[in-house]
Amino acid sequence: MICIAKPNLGKEEACAAYDAVLSGWVTQGPRVKEFEDKFAAYVGAKHACAVSSCTTALHLALLAVGVQPGDVVVTVSHSFIATANSVRYCGAEPVFVDIDPTTFNMSPARLEEFLEEKCARRNGGLYLKELTLLLRRESPFLFYAKNFKRTSLGKLGRIAAIMPVHQMGMPCDMKVILSIARKYQLPVIEDAACAIGSEISFDEGKKWERIGRPHGDIACFSFHPRKIITTGDGGMLTTNNPAYDRKFRLLRQHGMTVSDAKRHGSQKVIFENYSTTGFNYRMTDIQAAVGNTQLDRLKEIVGKRRFLAGRYKRLLSEITGLGIPAEPSWARSNWQSYCVRLPKGSNQRQVMQAMLDKGIATRRGIMCSHSEEAYSRSGYSTHLKESELAQKNSIILPLYSQMSELNQGLVCEALSGACFAR
């Protein structure tokens, strides 16, 4: 079986985890701090805070920029459902804008169109014009509408943040998105779950910067086994704002004002306080030990994936009508996933089944959250044509750094036959 993805783990990671176990410090401790420092240095951020997953990272990021119950966050439906769910954890509601079909990322044009046409300024902020369009399914706005007085409803629907997603490792058009955010005075949280090792240029390739610098206010990463590097599971927040970083660290550990490491290393007795309601969002030292080793190998891993992506491009160009992904001039993807658009007339499920019958795993195009029951029927999810086409007409091909050129050739051969089988 040629699998869709495979974590690049070896003896070095096993030994690092072994050493962490024997050290006696297996929860959040010195190896987490080391991982945070190395990660911040790698992406060029002033601060990095390790947490239990990218989902928890997104939740903390939204809270840090001030997202409150009754607010709205503008993001994309074309993403794993955790992107949308993290907004609801705050008692807020995600509103989706469509994607650019060439990058699978948030369309800056659709973003500005939404803010200009569907929102209005009042009470010193930007608000949705039509709240009733959100009263669907599990939206917290259903609760607010039923339980608040009419005079309070005017405070609902504030646009609190923009959350673009660097989908499949391809950087968003941050230059334009940030200019729109500044125009409307909105914070930007980058869902960079897939994007460790990806790069972006703001001067047409003269200078390159790593995703996670961050370019918005906060960037959030995942270390799930499907990602470029893994800690089994885990996440990271990066920011240049020290107040945000302090908030992350407070909230990730139950709101405790003194860390375990500081208390453990003190020569005096310290009593901790709990200044706010926090969460158990910590990364363990065992995970961080693996992460430190993975980070040391990141350049090699990304280099191999970029080589394989280039080879896919050459081999797949022979399949008539197949849509092959391409990097904009200002983007360098880590190629966390390789997604192709099927030729017109191809049946996605049939193509995937034909490849599976030959021992090759694939996945459908990235899901659309608004197609799932929890988010369906929202009045703001009716103009997402490109998102829906990307899910229905695309498939993700196997790609991992240990993949052999022989297996890559077999994937291309099987795809060619599956696309035109009748």
KOLMARBA-849450 format. One record per residue (C-alpha): residue number from 1; residue in three letters; x, y, z. Coordinates in Angstrom, 1 decimal, decimal comma, padded with zeros to 4 digits. Layout:
<pts>
[NUM; ALA; [X; Y; Z]];
...
</pts>
This chain:
<pts>
[1; MET; [000,0; 000,0; 000,0]];
[2; ILE; [001,2; 003,5; -000,9]];
[3; CYS; [-000,1; 005,6; 002,0]];
[4; ILE; [-001,3; 009,2; 001,7]];
[5; ALA; [001,2; 010,4; 004,3]];
[6; LYS; [003,9; 009,0; 006,7]];
[7; PRO; [005,5; 010,7; 009,6]];
[8; ASN; [009,3; 010,9; 009,3]];
[9; LEU; [010,3; 009,4; 012,6]];
[10; GLY; [013,4; 007,4; 013,5]];
[11; LYS; [015,8; 006,3; 016,2]];
[12; GLU; [016,8; 009,9; 017,1]];
[13; GLU; [013,2; 010,7; 018,0]];
[14; ALA; [012,8; 007,4; 020,0]];
[15; CYS; [016,0; 008,1; 021,9]];
[16; ALA; [014,9; 011,7; 022,7]];
[17; ALA; [011,6; 010,4; 024,0]];
[18; TYR; [013,4; 007,7; 026,0]];
[19; ASP; [015,7; 010,3; 027,6]];
[20; ALA; [012,7; 012,5; 028,5]];
[21; VAL; [011,0; 009,5; 030,2]];
[22; LEU; [014,1; 008,6; 032,2]];
[23; SER; [014,6; 012,3; 033,3]];
[24; GLY; [011,5; 012,1; 035,4]];
[25; TRP; [010,1; 015,3; 033,9]];
[26; VAL; [007,5; 014,1; 031,5]];
[27; THR; [004,9; 016,9; 031,6]];
[28; GLN; [005,5; 020,6; 030,6]];
[29; GLY; [009,1; 021,3; 031,5]];
[30; PRO; [012,6; 022,2; 030,2]];
[31; ARG; [012,3; 020,4; 026,9]];
[32; VAL; [009,1; 022,4; 026,1]];
[33; LYS; [011,0; 025,6; 026,8]];
[34; GLU; [013,9; 024,4; 024,5]];
[35; PHE; [011,4; 023,6; 021,7]];
[36; GLU; [009,7; 027,0; 022,0]];
[37; ASP; [013,0; 028,8; 021,8]];
[38; LYS; [014,2; 026,8; 018,8]];
[39; PHE; [010,9; 027,2; 017,0]];
[40; ALA; [010,8; 031,0; 017,6]];
[41; ALA; [014,4; 031,3; 016,2]];
[42; TYR; [013,5; 029,1; 013,2]];
[43; VAL; [010,5; 031,2; 012,1]];
[44; GLY; [011,9; 034,5; 013,2]];
[45; ALA; [009,3; 035,3; 015,9]];
[46; LYS; [010,0; 037,0; 019,2]];
[47; HIS; [007,8; 034,5; 021,1]];
[48; ALA; [006,6; 030,9; 020,7]];
[49; CYS; [004,3; 029,0; 023,1]];
[50; ALA; [003,8; 025,3; 022,8]];
[51; VAL; [000,3; 023,8; 023,4]];
[52; SER; [-001,5; 020,5; 023,1]];
[53; SER; [-002,8; 020,9; 019,5]];
[54; CYS; [-003,3; 023,5; 016,8]];
[55; THR; [-007,0; 023,6; 017,7]];
[56; THR; [-006,1; 024,7; 021,2]];
[57; ALA; [-003,6; 027,2; 019,7]];
[58; LEU; [-006,4; 028,7; 017,6]];
[59; HIS; [-008,7; 029,0; 020,6]];
[60; LEU; [-006,0; 030,8; 022,7]];
[61; ALA; [-005,1; 033,1; 019,8]];
[62; LEU; [-008,8; 034,1; 019,4]];
[63; LEU; [-009,1; 034,8; 023,1]];
[64; ALA; [-005,9; 036,8; 023,1]];
[65; VAL; [-007,0; 039,2; 020,4]];
[66; GLY; [-010,3; 039,8; 022,3]];
[67; VAL; [-012,8; 037,6; 020,5]];
[68; GLN; [-015,9; 037,4; 022,8]];
[69; PRO; [-019,3; 035,7; 022,9]];
[70; GLY; [-021,5; 037,3; 020,2]];
[71; ASP; [-018,6; 038,2; 018,0]];
[72; VAL; [-017,9; 037,1; 014,4]];
[73; VAL; [-014,6; 035,8; 012,9]];
[74; VAL; [-014,1; 035,9; 009,1]];
[75; THR; [-012,4; 032,8; 007,8]];
[76; VAL; [-012,8; 030,1; 005,2]];
[77; SER; [-015,0; 027,0; 005,0]];
[78; HIS; [-012,4; 025,2; 002,9]];
[79; SER; [-010,4; 023,9; 005,9]];
[80; PHE; [-010,4; 021,2; 008,5]];
[81; ILE; [-013,4; 021,8; 010,8]];
[82; ALA; [-011,2; 022,7; 013,7]];
[83; THR; [-010,7; 026,1; 012,2]];
[84; ALA; [-014,5; 026,9; 012,5]];
[85; ASN; [-014,8; 025,0; 015,8]];
[86; SER; [-012,2; 027,1; 017,5]];
[87; VAL; [-014,3; 030,2; 016,9]];
[88; ARG; [-017,4; 028,6; 018,5]];
[89; TYR; [-015,3; 027,7; 021,6]];
[90; CYS; [-015,2; 031,5; 022,2]];
[91; GLY; [-019,0; 031,8; 022,0]];
[92; ALA; [-018,5; 033,5; 018,6]];
[93; GLU; [-019,5; 032,4; 015,1]];
[94; PRO; [-017,3; 031,9; 012,0]];
[95; VAL; [-018,5; 033,5; 008,8]];
[96; PHE; [-017,0; 032,1; 005,6]];
[97; VAL; [-015,6; 033,8; 002,5]];
[98; ASP; [-014,7; 031,9; -000,7]];
[99; ILE; [-011,2; 030,8; -001,8]];
[100; ASP; [-008,9; 031,6; -004,7]];
[101; PRO; [-009,1; 028,5; -007,0]];
[102; THR; [-005,4; 028,8; -007,9]];
[103; THR; [-004,1; 028,6; -004,3]];
[104; PHE; [-007,0; 027,0; -002,4]];
[105; ASN; [-006,6; 029,9; 000,1]];
[106; MET; [-008,8; 032,8; 001,2]];
[107; SER; [-009,6; 035,1; -001,7]];
[108; PRO; [-008,6; 038,7; -000,7]];
[109; ALA; [-011,2; 040,0; -003,2]];
[110; ARG; [-014,0; 038,0; -001,6]];
[111; LEU; [-012,8; 039,1; 001,9]];
[112; GLU; [-012,9; 042,8; 001,0]];
[113; GLU; [-016,2; 042,3; -000,8]];
[114; PHE; [-017,7; 040,7; 002,4]];
[115; LEU; [-016,4; 043,4; 004,7]];
[116; GLU; [-017,6; 046,2; 002,4]];
[117; GLU; [-021,0; 044,8; 001,4]];
[118; LYS; [-022,2; 042,7; 004,4]];
[119; CYS; [-020,9; 044,8; 007,3]];
[120; ALA; [-021,5; 048,3; 008,6]];
[121; ARG; [-019,7; 050,5; 011,1]];
[122; ARG; [-021,5; 051,3; 014,4]];
[123; ASN; [-020,7; 051,5; 018,1]];
[124; GLY; [-017,0; 052,1; 017,2]];
[125; GLY; [-016,7; 048,8; 015,4]];
[126; LEU; [-017,6; 046,8; 012,3]];
[127; TYR; [-020,7; 044,7; 012,5]];
[128; LEU; [-022,7; 042,3; 010,4]];
[129; LYS; [-025,7; 043,9; 008,8]];
[130; GLU; [-028,0; 040,8; 009,0]];
[131; LEU; [-027,6; 038,7; 012,2]];
[132; THR; [-030,7; 036,6; 011,4]];
[133; LEU; [-028,7; 034,8; 008,7]];
[134; LEU; [-026,6; 033,2; 011,5]];
[135; LEU; [-029,5; 031,7; 013,3]];
[136; ARG; [-028,9; 028,1; 012,2]];
[137; ARG; [-028,1; 024,7; 013,7]];
[138; GLU; [-025,6; 025,0; 016,6]];
[139; SER; [-024,7; 028,7; 016,2]];
[140; PRO; [-024,4; 030,4; 019,6]];
[141; PHE; [-026,4; 033,2; 018,1]];
[142; LEU; [-029,5; 031,0; 018,5]];
[143; PHE; [-029,0; 031,2; 022,3]];
[144; TYR; [-028,4; 034,9; 022,2]];
[145; ALA; [-031,5; 035,6; 020,1]];
[146; LYS; [-033,7; 033,6; 022,5]];
[147; ASN; [-032,2; 034,8; 025,8]];
[148; PHE; [-031,2; 038,4; 025,4]];
[149; LYS; [-033,4; 041,5; 025,4]];
[150; ARG; [-033,8; 043,3; 022,1]];
[151; THR; [-031,6; 046,2; 023,4]];
[152; SER; [-028,7; 043,8; 023,9]];
[153; LEU; [-028,9; 042,3; 020,4]];
[154; GLY; [-027,4; 045,4; 018,9]];
[155; LYS; [-024,1; 044,4; 020,5]];
[156; LEU; [-023,9; 041,1; 018,6]];
[157; GLY; [-022,2; 040,5; 015,3]];
[158; ARG; [-019,0; 042,5; 015,8]];
[159; ILE; [-016,3; 041,5; 013,4]];
[160; ALA; [-013,5; 040,6; 015,8]];
[161; ALA; [-010,8; 039,1; 013,6]];
[162; ILE; [-009,8; 037,7; 010,3]];
[163; MET; [-008,4; 034,1; 010,2]];
[164; PRO; [-006,9; 033,0; 006,9]];
[165; VAL; [-005,6; 029,5; 006,5]];
[166; HIS; [-002,3; 028,6; 004,7]];
[167; GLN; [-004,0; 025,5; 003,2]];
[168; MET; [-001,9; 022,4; 002,5]];
[169; GLY; [001,2; 024,5; 003,2]];
[170; MET; [000,7; 027,0; 000,5]];
[171; PRO; [001,0; 030,6; 001,9]];
[172; CYS; [-001,9; 032,9; 001,6]];
[173; ASP; [-001,7; 036,3; -000,1]];
[174; MET; [-000,8; 037,9; 003,2]];
[175; LYS; [000,3; 041,2; 001,6]];
[176; VAL; [-003,2; 042,0; 000,4]];
[177; ILE; [-005,0; 040,4; 003,3]];
[178; LEU; [-003,0; 042,4; 005,8]];
[179; SER; [-003,7; 045,6; 003,9]];
[180; ILE; [-007,4; 044,9; 004,1]];
[181; ALA; [-007,1; 044,1; 007,8]];
[182; ARG; [-005,4; 047,4; 008,4]];
[183; LYS; [-008,0; 049,3; 006,5]];
[184; TYR; [-010,8; 047,8; 008,7]];
[185; GLN; [-008,6; 047,8; 011,9]];
[186; LEU; [-009,0; 044,0; 012,4]];
[187; PRO; [-006,5; 041,6; 013,9]];
[188; VAL; [-005,2; 038,7; 011,8]];
[189; ILE; [-004,7; 035,2; 013,1]];
[190; GLU; [-002,9; 032,9; 010,7]];
[191; ASP; [-004,0; 029,3; 010,7]];
[192; ALA; [-000,6; 027,9; 009,8]];
[193; ALA; [-001,4; 024,3; 010,8]];
[194; CYS; [000,1; 023,0; 007,6]];
[195; ALA; [002,7; 025,6; 006,9]];
[196; ILE; [005,9; 025,0; 009,0]];
[197; GLY; [008,8; 025,4; 006,6]];
[198; SER; [006,8; 027,4; 004,0]];
[199; GLU; [008,0; 030,8; 003,0]];
[200; ILE; [006,6; 034,1; 001,6]];
[201; SER; [008,1; 037,2; -000,1]];
[202; PHE; [006,7; 040,7; 000,1]];
[203; ASP; [009,1; 042,1; -002,5]];
[204; GLU; [008,7; 039,7; -005,5]];
[205; GLY; [011,3; 037,2; -004,3]];
[206; LYS; [014,2; 039,5; -003,3]];
[207; LYS; [013,8; 038,5; 000,4]];
[208; TRP; [012,0; 035,4; 001,8]];
[209; GLU; [010,5; 035,1; 005,3]];
[210; ARG; [009,2; 031,9; 007,0]];
[211; ILE; [005,5; 031,6; 007,8]];
[212; GLY; [005,2; 032,0; 011,5]];
[213; ARG; [007,2; 035,2; 011,8]];
[214; PRO; [004,2; 036,0; 012,1]];
[215; HIS; [003,0; 038,4; 009,4]];
[216; GLY; [-000,4; 038,8; 011,1]];
[217; ASP; [-000,8; 039,2; 014,9]];
[218; ILE; [-000,5; 035,5; 015,7]];
[219; ALA; [000,3; 032,3; 013,8]];
[220; CYS; [-000,8; 028,8; 014,9]];
[221; PHE; [000,9; 025,5; 013,9]];
[222; SER; [000,1; 021,8; 014,2]];
[223; PHE; [002,3; 018,9; 014,9]];
[224; HIS; [-000,2; 016,2; 014,1]];
[225; PRO; [001,3; 013,1; 012,3]];
[226; ARG; [000,0; 014,3; 008,9]];
[227; LYS; [002,1; 017,5; 009,2]];
[228; ILE; [005,6; 018,1; 008,0]];
[229; ILE; [007,0; 017,5; 011,5]];
[230; THR; [005,2; 015,8; 014,4]];
[231; THR; [005,2; 015,4; 018,1]];
[232; GLY; [002,4; 012,8; 017,9]];
[233; ASP; [000,0; 015,7; 018,5]];
[234; GLY; [000,7; 019,3; 019,6]];
[235; GLY; [000,7; 022,9; 018,5]];
[236; MET; [002,5; 026,2; 018,7]];
[237; LEU; [001,6; 029,8; 018,7]];
[238; THR; [004,0; 032,5; 017,5]];
[239; THR; [003,7; 036,2; 018,0]];
[240; ASN; [005,8; 039,4; 018,4]];
[241; ASN; [003,4; 040,8; 021,0]];
[242; PRO; [004,6; 040,0; 024,6]];
[243; ALA; [001,1; 040,6; 026,0]];
[244; TYR; [-000,3; 037,9; 023,8]];
[245; ASP; [002,4; 035,5; 024,7]];
[246; ARG; [001,8; 036,1; 028,4]];
[247; LYS; [-001,9; 035,4; 027,8]];
[248; PHE; [-001,2; 032,1; 026,0]];
[249; ARG; [001,0; 030,9; 028,9]];
[250; LEU; [-001,5; 031,8; 031,5]];
[251; LEU; [-004,5; 030,2; 029,8]];
[252; ARG; [-002,7; 027,0; 028,7]];
[253; GLN; [-002,2; 025,9; 032,3]];
[254; HIS; [-005,5; 026,5; 034,1]];
[255; GLY; [-004,8; 030,2; 034,6]];
[256; MET; [-001,9; 029,4; 037,0]];
[257; THR; [000,3; 032,5; 037,6]];
[258; VAL; [003,5; 030,5; 038,3]];
[259; SER; [004,8; 027,7; 036,0]];
[260; ASP; [005,7; 024,3; 037,3]];
[261; ALA; [009,3; 024,8; 036,1]];
[262; LYS; [009,7; 028,1; 038,0]];
[263; ARG; [008,2; 026,7; 041,2]];
[264; HIS; [010,3; 023,6; 040,9]];
[265; GLY; [013,5; 025,5; 040,4]];
[266; SER; [012,9; 028,1; 043,2]];
[267; GLN; [014,9; 028,0; 046,4]];
[268; LYS; [012,0; 029,6; 048,2]];
[269; VAL; [008,5; 028,3; 048,8]];
[270; ILE; [006,1; 029,6; 046,1]];
[271; PHE; [002,3; 029,4; 046,3]];
[272; GLU; [000,7; 029,7; 042,9]];
[273; ASN; [-002,5; 031,7; 042,2]];
[274; TYR; [-005,2; 031,2; 039,6]];
[275; SER; [-006,1; 034,6; 038,2]];
[276; THR; [-008,6; 033,5; 035,5]];
[277; THR; [-010,4; 030,5; 034,1]];
[278; GLY; [-007,9; 028,6; 032,1]];
[279; PHE; [-007,5; 025,3; 030,3]];
[280; ASN; [-005,3; 022,2; 030,3]];
[281; TYR; [-003,6; 022,9; 026,9]];
[282; ARG; [-000,1; 021,9; 027,8]];
[283; MET; [002,5; 020,1; 025,7]];
[284; THR; [004,5; 017,4; 027,5]];
[285; ASP; [008,3; 017,2; 027,7]];
[286; ILE; [008,1; 013,8; 025,9]];
[287; GLN; [006,4; 015,5; 022,9]];
[288; ALA; [008,8; 018,4; 023,0]];
[289; ALA; [011,8; 016,1; 023,0]];
[290; VAL; [010,5; 014,5; 019,8]];
[291; GLY; [009,8; 018,0; 018,4]];
[292; ASN; [013,3; 019,2; 019,1]];
[293; THR; [014,7; 016,4; 017,0]];
[294; GLN; [012,2; 016,8; 014,2]];
[295; LEU; [013,0; 020,5; 014,0]];
[296; ASP; [016,6; 019,7; 013,5]];
[297; ARG; [015,6; 017,7; 010,4]];
[298; LEU; [013,1; 020,1; 009,0]];
[299; LYS; [015,3; 021,6; 006,3]];
[300; GLU; [016,0; 018,1; 004,9]];
[301; ILE; [012,4; 017,1; 005,1]];
[302; VAL; [011,1; 020,2; 003,3]];
[303; GLY; [013,8; 019,9; 000,7]];
[304; LYS; [012,8; 016,4; -000,2]];
[305; ARG; [009,1; 017,3; -000,3]];
[306; ARG; [009,9; 020,2; -002,7]];
[307; PHE; [011,9; 017,8; -004,9]];
[308; LEU; [009,0; 015,3; -005,0]];
[309; ALA; [006,5; 018,1; -005,7]];
[310; GLY; [008,6; 019,2; -008,7]];
[311; ARG; [008,7; 015,7; -010,0]];
[312; TYR; [005,0; 015,3; -009,6]];
[313; LYS; [004,6; 018,4; -011,7]];
[314; ARG; [006,7; 017,0; -014,5]];
[315; LEU; [005,1; 013,6; -014,5]];
[316; LEU; [001,5; 014,8; -014,2]];
[317; SER; [001,8; 017,4; -016,9]];
[318; GLU; [001,2; 014,5; -019,4]];
[319; ILE; [-002,3; 013,9; -018,1]];
[320; THR; [-004,7; 015,9; -020,3]];
[321; GLY; [-007,0; 018,2; -018,4]];
[322; LEU; [-005,5; 017,6; -014,9]];
[323; GLY; [-005,2; 020,7; -012,8]];
[324; ILE; [-001,7; 020,8; -011,2]];
[325; PRO; [-000,9; 023,0; -008,2]];
[326; ALA; [001,5; 025,9; -008,7]];
[327; GLU; [003,2; 028,4; -006,4]];
[328; PRO; [002,6; 032,1; -006,9]];
[329; SER; [005,8; 034,1; -007,5]];
[330; TRP; [005,7; 035,2; -003,8]];
[331; ALA; [005,2; 031,8; -002,2]];
[332; ARG; [007,3; 028,7; -001,4]];
[333; SER; [005,2; 025,8; -000,2]];
[334; ASN; [006,4; 023,0; 002,0]];
[335; TRP; [004,0; 020,8; 000,0]];
[336; GLN; [002,4; 019,3; 003,1]];
[337; SER; [-000,2; 018,0; 000,6]];
[338; TYR; [-000,3; 017,7; -003,1]];
[339; CYS; [-003,8; 018,4; -004,4]];
[340; VAL; [-004,8; 018,0; -008,1]];
[341; ARG; [-008,0; 019,0; -009,9]];
[342; LEU; [-009,4; 016,1; -011,8]];
[343; PRO; [-010,1; 016,4; -015,6]];
[344; LYS; [-013,6; 017,5; -016,5]];
[345; GLY; [-016,0; 014,6; -016,5]];
[346; SER; [-014,0; 012,5; -014,0]];
[347; ASN; [-015,9; 011,1; -011,0]];
[348; GLN; [-014,0; 011,8; -007,8]];
[349; ARG; [-015,1; 008,7; -005,9]];
[350; GLN; [-014,5; 006,4; -008,9]];
[351; VAL; [-011,0; 007,8; -009,4]];
[352; MET; [-010,2; 007,3; -005,7]];
[353; GLN; [-011,6; 003,8; -005,7]];
[354; ALA; [-009,7; 002,8; -008,8]];
[355; MET; [-006,5; 004,0; -007,2]];
[356; LEU; [-007,3; 002,2; -003,9]];
[357; ASP; [-007,8; -001,0; -005,9]];
[358; LYS; [-004,2; -000,6; -007,1]];
[359; GLY; [-003,0; -000,1; -003,5]];
[360; ILE; [-002,7; 003,7; -003,6]];
[361; ALA; [-004,4; 005,8; -000,9]];
[362; THR; [-005,8; 009,2; -001,8]];
[363; ARG; [-008,1; 011,7; 000,0]];
[364; ARG; [-010,8; 013,9; -001,4]];
[365; GLY; [-010,2; 017,7; -001,7]];
[366; ILE; [-010,1; 019,6; 001,5]];
[367; MET; [-013,4; 019,5; 003,3]];
[368; CYS; [-015,9; 022,4; 003,5]];
[369; SER; [-017,1; 023,1; 007,0]];
[370; HIS; [-020,3; 024,7; 005,8]];
[371; SER; [-021,2; 021,4; 004,2]];
[372; GLU; [-021,2; 019,7; 007,6]];
[373; GLU; [-024,4; 019,5; 009,7]];
[374; ALA; [-023,0; 021,7; 012,5]];
[375; TYR; [-022,5; 024,6; 010,1]];
[376; SER; [-025,0; 024,0; 007,3]];
[377; ARG; [-027,8; 026,3; 006,2]];
[378; SER; [-026,1; 029,5; 007,3]];
[379; GLY; [-027,2; 032,4; 005,2]];
[380; TYR; [-023,6; 033,5; 004,8]];
[381; SER; [-022,6; 030,1; 003,3]];
[382; THR; [-024,4; 030,4; 000,0]];
[383; HIS; [-021,7; 032,0; -002,1]];
[384; LEU; [-018,8; 029,5; -001,7]];
[385; LYS; [-018,7; 028,1; -005,2]];
[386; GLU; [-014,9; 027,7; -005,5]];
[387; SER; [-014,7; 026,1; -002,0]];
[388; GLU; [-017,3; 023,5; -003,0]];
[389; LEU; [-015,7; 022,8; -006,4]];
[390; ALA; [-012,3; 022,3; -004,7]];
[391; GLN; [-013,8; 019,7; -002,4]];
[392; LYS; [-015,8; 017,9; -005,1]];
[393; ASN; [-013,4; 018,0; -008,0]];
[394; SER; [-010,0; 017,5; -006,4]];
[395; ILE; [-008,0; 014,7; -004,8]];
[396; ILE; [-004,9; 014,7; -002,6]];
[397; LEU; [-002,1; 012,3; -003,8]];
[398; PRO; [000,4; 010,5; -001,6]];
[399; LEU; [003,4; 012,7; -000,6]];
[400; TYR; [005,9; 012,1; 002,2]];
[401; SER; [009,6; 012,7; 002,4]];
[402; GLN; [010,5; 009,0; 002,5]];
[403; MET; [008,5; 008,3; -000,7]];
[404; SER; [010,5; 006,6; -003,4]];
[405; GLU; [010,6; 007,8; -007,0]];
[406; LEU; [009,3; 004,3; -008,1]];
[407; ASN; [006,2; 004,7; -005,9]];
[408; GLN; [005,7; 008,2; -007,1]];
[409; GLY; [005,7; 006,9; -010,7]];
[410; LEU; [003,2; 004,3; -009,8]];
[411; VAL; [000,9; 006,9; -008,4]];
[412; CYS; [001,0; 009,0; -011,6]];
[413; GLU; [000,4; 005,9; -013,7]];
[414; ALA; [-002,6; 004,8; -011,7]];
[415; LEU; [-004,0; 008,3; -011,7]];
[416; SER; [-003,7; 008,6; -015,5]];
[417; GLY; [-005,6; 005,3; -015,9]];
[418; ALA; [-008,2; 006,1; -013,3]];
[419; CYS; [-009,1; 009,6; -014,8]];
[420; PHE; [-010,0; 008,2; -018,2]];
[421; ALA; [-011,4; 004,8; -017,2]];
[422; ARG; [-015,0; 004,4; -018,4]];
</pts>
